Amino acid sequence: MSFGTEWGWGTEMNEARTMLDLYIDHGGNFVDTANVYTNGSSEKMLGECLGEKRQQIVLSTKYTMNTHPGDPNGGGNHRKSMVRSVETSLQRLKTDYIDLLYLHMWDDTTPVEEILRAMDDLVRAGKVLYVGMSDTPAWQISRMQAIADLRGWSPLVALQIEYNLIERTTERELIPMANEMGLGVVPFSPLSNGLLSGKYSREDYLNKSGSTGFQGSRKTALETLGKFTERNMEIVDEVKKLPLKFKSLLRKSRLPGFSPSRP
């Protein structure tokens, strides 16, 4: 999501290439992006950086978000949006097929049969290998999986959800549903968009800019997502205490090999 700088923050091409090469050289084999990330630059940069390593990677992208301002058909979950997005993603990623295509976000409008049949058509055409869901209610996903099974259409194989110490609501329905319906859970934002890294302080929480959107800075993006709350900052404060607690435990331990001075 941060490959590209069109939103006013992110990663330049050379740094992105270095990060990707290090990831692959150390055994990484799954890369996720979306048609809307950095206005399409994320997909373009991945297409440039992967090159001959494309076949080593399980490459996933997402469709739904409107990337054509002013065009009511430029986004949504319907067939036209899906096909248009996939064709554009294939060009940007410089590949003949997408390993995993996600529906990015539920639009509360498109019939599930239209979505599933369009996904199945793309799989049968060889442009997509597998399909999955992101940011969609559990009852809709379970319903779709049952319909796909009944009709003999391509089954949903993956569920992308935010899951971290701040966002755990997925434990109630989505993760149990995925386990029951045979969906692999692909968590995103394990550090809650950087909030759990400790890089943002209570001063950032108290001095919110009031800006909206993802452009300008990552902090603006966090504000737009509603991440700066008293509850979330309390969780961050507790996470920051963990290194000190861990060092204290190491000092008390007499097991060989432990060194409190080492990180």
HUSUL-V760742 format. One record per residue. N is the residue number from 0. PHI is phi in whole degrees, 0 to 359 (* if undefined). BURIAL is + if it has 9 or more other C-alpha atoms within 8 Angstrom, else -. D_CENTER is the distance of its C-alpha to the mean C-alpha in whole Angstrom. Layout:
n: (N:N)
phi: (PHI:PHI)
burial: (BURIAL:BURIAL)
d_center: (D_CENTER:D_CENTER)
This chain:
n: (0:1:2:3:4:5:6:7:8:9:10:11:12:13:14:15:16:17:18:19:20:21:22:23:24:25:26:27:28:29:30:31:32:33:34:35:36:37:38:39:40:41:42:43:44:45:46:47:48:49:50:51:52:53:54:55:56:57:58:59:60:61:62:63:64:65:66:67:68:69:70:71:72:73:74:75:76:77:78:79:80:81:82:83:84:85:86:87:88:89:90:91:92:93:94:95:96:97:98:99:100:101:102:103:104:105:106:107:108:109:110:111:112:113:114:115:116:117:118:119:120:121:122:123:124:125:126:127:128:129:130:131:132:133:134:135:136:137:138:139:140:141:142:143:144:145:146:147:148:149:150:151:152:153:154:155:156:157:158:159:160:161:162:163:164:165:166:167:168:169:170:171:172:173:174:175:176:177:178:179:180:181:182:183:184:185:186:187:188:189:190:191:192:193:194:195:196:197:198:199:200:201:202:203:204:205:206:207:208:209:210:211:212:213:214:215:216:217:218:219:220:221:222:223:224:225:226:227:228:229:230:231:232:233:234:235:236:237:238:239:240:241:242:243:244:245:246:247:248:249:250:251:252:253:254:255:256:257:258:259:260:261:262)
phi: (*:256:282:114:238:296:269:95:203:133:243:286:302:298:291:297:297:297:299:294:297:298:299:291:297:261:103:293:218:226:233:239:213:201:299:267:299:43:57:97:293:302:295:298:294:296:300:288:283:291:52:291:278:306:291:280:251:275:256:239:216:226:230:150:296:281:254:232:307:91:256:296:266:280:209:106:264:289:302:300:297:297:296:299:294:298:299:292:297:299:292:295:280:54:219:272:206:254:294:219:251:258:285:283:205:290:255:59:229:283:300:297:297:295:297:295:292:294:297:297:297:293:293:295:280:81:275:224:264:222:230:208:231:220:49:222:302:300:293:289:295:296:297:295:296:294:294:300:293:294:272:76:270:302:284:285:242:217:231:262:219:284:209:199:293:269:253:237:296:294:290:285:232:296:292:300:298:299:296:286:263:78:256:284:276:243:288:239:57:297:255:52:58:95:298:283:287:90:286:251:252:294:295:296:294:283:252:289:283:85:285:232:101:263:269:111:197:294:299:299:298:295:297:298:281:74:282:277:231:299:301:294:291:295:295:300:300:291:297:296:282:300:301:292:294:294:297:296:295:294:296:280:281:249:292:294:98:272:227:299:280:275:293)
burial: (-:+:+:+:+:+:+:-:+:+:+:+:+:-:-:+:+:-:-:+:-:-:+:+:-:-:-:-:-:-:-:-:+:+:+:+:+:+:+:+:+:+:+:+:+:+:+:+:+:+:-:-:-:+:-:-:+:+:+:+:+:+:+:+:+:+:+:-:-:-:-:-:-:+:+:+:+:+:+:-:+:+:+:-:+:+:-:-:+:+:-:+:+:-:+:-:+:+:+:+:+:+:+:+:+:+:-:-:-:+:-:-:-:+:+:+:+:+:+:+:-:+:+:-:-:-:+:+:+:+:+:+:+:+:+:+:-:+:-:-:+:+:-:+:+:-:+:+:+:-:-:-:+:+:+:+:+:+:+:+:+:+:+:+:+:-:+:-:-:+:-:-:+:+:+:+:+:+:+:-:-:-:+:+:+:-:+:-:+:+:+:+:-:+:+:+:-:+:-:+:-:-:-:-:+:-:-:-:-:-:-:-:-:+:+:-:+:+:-:+:+:+:+:+:-:-:+:+:-:-:-:+:+:-:+:+:-:-:-:-:-:-:-:-:-:-:+:+:-:+:+:-:-:-:-:-:-:-:-:+:-:-:-)
d_center: (8:11:13:16:18:18:17:20:18:15:16:19:20:22:20:17:19:20:17:16:20:20:17:18:22:21:20:16:15:12:10:7:7:8:12:12:10:13:15:15:16:12:13:17:17:15:18:20:19:19:22:24:21:19:21:20:16:14:12:10:9:9:12:13:13:17:17:21:23:26:25:24:24:21:18:18:17:21:22:23:20:18:21:21:17:17:20:19:16:18:21:18:17:21:20:22:19:16:15:12:12:10:11:9:11:15:18:20:23:22:24:22:25:24:20:21:24:22:19:22:24:22:22:25:25:24:21:18:19:16:15:12:11:8:10:13:16:17:21:20:17:20:23:21:21:25:25:24:26:29:29:28:25:22:20:17:15:12:10:7:7:8:10:13:16:16:14:16:17:15:17:20:19:16:16:20:19:17:19:22:21:19:16:14:11:8:7:5:7:10:12:11:11:14:16:17:18:21:21:21:25:26:28:24:24:28:28:25:25:25:23:20:17:15:18:20:19:16:18:18:15:15:18:17:14:17:16:20:22:25:23:20:23:25:22:21:25:25:23:25:28:27:28:31:31:30:33:36:35:35:39:40:39:42:40:41:38:36:37:36:36:33:29)
